[in-house]
Amino acid sequence: MKDNQWIDISQPLDEKLAHWPGDTPFHYVTEYTKEQTGSVNIGKLTMSLHSGTHIDAPFHFDNDGARVLDLDINRYTGSARVIDASAFEKLDENAFSQFDLTDVTRVLVKTSVPNNPAHFPEDFPYVTPCGADHLKQCGIQLIGVDVPSVDHPVSKELEGHHALLKNDIAILENIMLDHVEDGDYELIALPLPIREGDGSPVRAVIRKQS
């Protein structure tokens, strides 16, 4: 692959896609066929706003938080550094301090969890409050993780989400990095303009920086 080509780090949206337990599964159907309309096929999909690769708006975990259309889209496009944190069980200050995040505003984190969109992992590394504080000190404005959430799957307090919000760090979840080398990239992961949304699916792509 040429260095200037875009790399898709999104989970495919299809019927095999695993979803958060109890959430709405992804479903697509051709609601009207070309034979029915005489001219076109028209599809319909049902899904959670947190299906596949997606961003979280603060309203997702804070009733007074910003909705998707309130967010600064500049957070979701620009330079990003991919780091391999697969040696760590928690994404805390100790983990992040092992990496050079100088002059970095977006960090994409590869964990030990294999990228398998058809399987929802029962356990995965999560962002701790001290980890979020450390990212803020480094100047990070967005974190992307290759797992379904920045918090542990059984957490109800969602300390990672709230700590990232406190530190004004945007959240990108369920990216796929197993096939990506560490290093610096250009990122595009723009949310849809869902005015009242608490999240949005994205097509996340990266391109190696020279």
N, C-alpha and C positions, 0 to 999 in steps of 0.2 A: 504494500500500500504506500502510495506517495504521501510525503509528509503534509502536503497541502490539501489532502482530501478530508472531508468531514467523516467522523466516526459516530455512528448512531449508538448512544448509550441508553436508549429507551427500552422498556419492556413492551413486546408486541401485545396489542389489545385484541384478544380473541377468547373463545369459549374456554380455553385451557387455563386462562389467567387465574391464579390464586387470589383470593380477596381476604380482607380482614374478617375474622370470624364474626358472623352476625351482620356484616355489611352487605350491600347490594352487589351481587355478582355481575360481571360484564356479560351482556347479551346483545347480539346484533342479528337483525333480520331484514331481508329485503321486503319492506312493507308493501310496496307497489312495484310490480314487474313491468318491463317494457311491453310485454304482451297486454297487460291490463291498461296501461296509460297510452299505449300507441306510440310512445316516443322515448321514454327514459325509465331506468330503474331508480327507485328511491328507497334508501335504507333508513332504518331506525335503530338507535342503540339505547340500551338501558345500562347505567353504570353508576357507581359511586364516584364522587369527585376525587376520591383518593385511590382510584383504580390505577394500577400500573405506576409508571413514573409520573410524579406529581409534585406540586408545591403545596405547602400549607400556608393559609392566611391566618393571622392571629385570631380571627373570629372562630376558628376551628376549636380552640381551647380557651377562649376568653370572650365572654358575651359582649364586652365593650371593645373588642379588638377590630382591627381593620378588616374589610372584606377584600376580595381579590382585586376589584377594580380600583381600590384605594392604594394598591401597592405600587412602588416605583419600579417600572419594568427594567430600568437600567441595572437593577441588582442581578437580573437573570441573564445578562449577556455581557461578555467581556472576558478578561484573562482569568484563568483558574489553574490551580496546582493540584495534580493528582498525587496522593500519598498512600502508601501501603501500610495500614495499621493492623494488618491481620495478626500480628503477634500480641495484640492487646484485647483483653476481655471487656474493658470499659474505655470509652473515649473521654478520658479525664485529662487533667493538667499534665500528669506524668506521660501519658501517651502522646499528646500533642507537642510537648516540649522536646520530643526526640526528633522533630522535623524542623527544617529551616523554613519558616513562614515569613521571612523578611520580604517586604514589598509585595505581599500577596493580599488580595481582597476576597478571593473565593477559593475554598478548599473542597476538593472532592475526595471522599474517604473510602478506600477499599478495605473491607473487613475480611474476616476468615470465613464468612458465610458464602457458599457457592451461589452464583447468580442462576437461579432456577425459577423463572416466572410462574411455573405450574405448581410450585410448592411454597406454602407459607411457613417460614421457619418458626419453631417453637421458642427459640432463644437466639438472641443476637446482641452484639455490643451496642451500647447506648451512650448518649452524651450526658455527662454529669454537669452539675452547676459549676464546679471548678474548671471543668473543661471548657464550658461556654465562656467563663470569665477570662481564661487564658486566650481563647480565640479573639476576644474583644481587645485584649492588650496587644495582640499581634496585628490588629487592624482588619480582621476578617469581617466581611459583610454578608457572606453567604456560605452555608455548609451544605454539601450534598453527600448523602450516604447511600450505600448499595444494599440497604435493608429497608423493610417497610416503614420504619419509624425512627426518630431520634431518641425515643424512649423505649424502655423494655416493654415487651408485649403485654405484660400483666399490670403495668403501672396505671394507676388511676390519678395520681397526683401530677403526672406529666412534668416532672421537674426539669427535664431537658428542654422541652418546648418553652416553658415559662422562663428558664434561664436564658435561652437564646433570644427570646423576645425582649427581656430586660436589657440585653446587650445589643439590641437592634441588629440581629443576625437573621437573615432570611433562611428558610428551610426548603430543601429539595430532597425528596425521598425516592427510593426504589430505582436508582440509576444502576447501570450494569457496567462494571469496570474490570471483570475478570480478564478481558482480552485487551486491556489498556495498560501501557507502560506508565510508570511514574514519570512525572515531569510537568512542564508548563504547556497549557493548551488555551485555546479560545473556546468559550462556552456560549451556547445559545440554548436556553430552556424557558421560553416565554410562555406564561400562562394565558389561557383564553380570557377574554374580557367579560367574565361572569360577574355582573354588578354585585349581587348579594352573596356570592360564593364564599364558602369557608375553605376552599381549595380548588385546584384545577389540574387536570392532566396536562402534560407537556410532551413535546417531541424534543428530547434533550440530545444535542449533538456537540461534539468537540472536534477541534482541529489543532494539530501539533503546532506550537509556535517555534519558529526558527531561531 
